[in-house]
Amino acid sequence: MSVRTGVTTLIAVAAVFTLTSCGGESQGSTEQAPVEISVKNLAYSPNSVTVHTGQTVTWIFEDQGMPHDVVFAELGIKSDLQGSGTYSQTFDKAGTFTYTCTPHPNMTGTIIVEE
């Protein structure tokens, strides 16, 4: 075998291995993208999100130290009043849940939880 044929064969074999390692069925991830809600400028943004049961929502408090909280009155859930940091809540039950901020009752949001 000549050097040229050997190099060509080596390149062909490498190409086959590269292509076969890229193919096949996707394993698919059961992990869901994080859902984050910004708390600033006296608003929750976005103010409505849709998640699946078992998914966690995280509120990020970034309103320059102005204290806010997250209160789901119908669920009996209330975060601490805080001016910075985060609060997370996992939703295990399907439904539509509204929440407010105790010091700023015009701040409202909705979490829609689907199966």
PyMOL commands that set and color helices and strands:
alter all, ss='L'
color gray80, all
select helices_A, chain A and resi 3-22+73-75
alter helices_A, ss='H'
color red, helices_A
select strands_A, chain A and resi 35-40+43-45+48-52+55-62+71-72+77-78+84-91+95-100+108-114
alter strands_A, ss='S'
color yellow, strands_A
deselect
rebuild
show_as cartoon
